[in-house]
Amino acid sequence: MIKTIWLSYDLGVKGDYQSFYTWLDNHDARECGDSLAAIKYEIPEGEDIKKILKEDLEKNITFSKSDRVYVIYREDSTNKGSFIIGRRKASPWEGYGDSVSEDDI
């Protein structure tokens, strides 16, 4: 089964961009803005897209502890997203909004 997926990536300054870009090019990825690419990716029927994709990426690219790759995909008419390499970090926009935390009341 072929699925359209979007990959958001942050490999930092010293990331293995050459291998990552080679992988993207080999999958005919489309550029969708800074550090965002869309690809058509083949997943065997009944397999976990995140598991298969992560294994494929790790087989072809050297990731460091701080590297991050987030996948966005559609499953059962629902949009889903998850970090498959790395994890979420604090948002750079935290504290700019007008909301007041409960601790301030």
C-alpha positions as CSV (number, residue, x, y, z in Angstrom):
1,M,0.0,0.0,0.0
2,I,1.4,3.4,-0.9
3,K,0.8,6.2,1.5
4,T,1.5,9.9,1.4
5,I,3.5,11.0,4.4
6,W,5.1,14.3,5.5
7,L,8.4,14.3,7.3
8,S,9.5,17.3,9.4
9,Y,13.2,17.0,10.3
10,D,15.7,18.8,12.5
11,L,19.2,17.4,12.3
12,G,21.0,20.3,13.8
13,V,24.2,21.9,12.5
14,K,26.2,18.7,12.3
15,G,23.5,16.3,11.1
16,D,23.9,13.7,8.4
17,Y,22.1,15.8,5.8
18,Q,23.9,14.1,2.9
19,S,22.5,10.7,3.7
20,F,19.1,12.1,4.7
21,Y,18.9,14.1,1.4
22,T,20.0,11.1,-0.6
23,W,17.2,9.1,1.1
24,L,14.6,11.8,0.3
25,D,15.8,12.0,-3.3
26,N,15.7,8.2,-3.7
27,H,12.0,8.4,-2.5
28,D,11.2,11.3,-4.9
29,A,10.4,13.6,-2.0
30,R,8.7,17.0,-2.6
31,E,10.0,20.0,-0.8
32,C,7.2,21.6,1.4
33,G,9.1,24.4,3.1
34,D,12.1,24.5,5.5
35,S,12.8,21.0,6.8
36,L,9.5,19.6,5.5
37,A,9.1,17.0,2.8
38,A,6.3,14.9,1.4
39,I,6.8,11.5,-0.1
40,K,4.8,8.5,-1.4
41,Y,6.0,5.6,0.8
42,E,5.2,2.0,0.3
43,I,4.0,0.1,3.5
44,P,3.2,-3.6,3.5
45,E,-0.5,-4.2,4.2
46,G,-1.1,-4.4,8.0
47,E,2.3,-3.1,9.0
48,D,3.0,-0.2,11.4
49,I,4.0,2.8,9.2
50,K,6.1,4.4,12.0
51,K,8.0,1.2,12.7
52,I,8.8,0.5,9.1
53,L,9.7,4.1,8.3
54,K,12.0,4.4,11.4
55,E,13.8,1.2,10.5
56,D,14.3,2.4,7.0
57,L,15.6,5.8,8.1
58,E,18.0,4.3,10.7
59,K,19.4,1.8,8.2
60,N,20.3,4.6,5.8
61,I,21.1,7.7,8.0
62,T,23.3,8.2,11.0
63,F,21.3,10.1,13.7
64,S,22.6,11.8,16.8
65,K,20.9,12.1,20.1
66,S,19.5,15.5,19.4
67,D,18.2,14.8,15.8
68,R,14.4,14.7,15.4
69,V,12.1,13.4,12.6
70,Y,8.4,13.8,12.9
71,V,6.0,11.9,10.5
72,I,2.5,13.1,9.6
73,Y,0.2,10.5,7.9
74,R,-3.4,9.6,7.5
75,E,-4.8,6.4,9.0
76,D,-8.5,5.4,9.0
77,S,-9.6,8.9,7.9
78,T,-7.7,10.4,10.8
79,N,-4.6,12.6,10.5
80,K,-1.8,11.4,12.8
81,G,1.6,12.5,13.7
82,S,4.5,11.3,15.9
83,F,8.2,11.6,16.5
84,I,9.9,8.6,15.1
85,I,13.4,9.9,15.8
86,G,14.0,12.0,18.9
87,R,11.3,13.7,20.9
88,R,9.4,16.9,21.5
89,K,11.2,19.8,23.1
90,A,10.1,23.1,24.6
91,S,8.4,25.4,22.1
92,P,10.3,28.6,21.2
93,W,7.0,30.6,21.4
94,E,6.1,29.6,25.0
95,G,5.5,32.6,27.1
96,Y,4.5,35.0,24.2
97,G,0.8,34.4,24.5
98,D,-1.7,36.3,26.7
99,S,-2.8,33.2,28.7
100,V,-2.3,33.2,32.5
101,S,-1.3,30.0,34.2
102,E,-3.3,28.8,37.2
103,D,-0.3,29.5,39.4
104,D,-0.6,33.2,38.7
105,I,-4.2,33.5,39.9
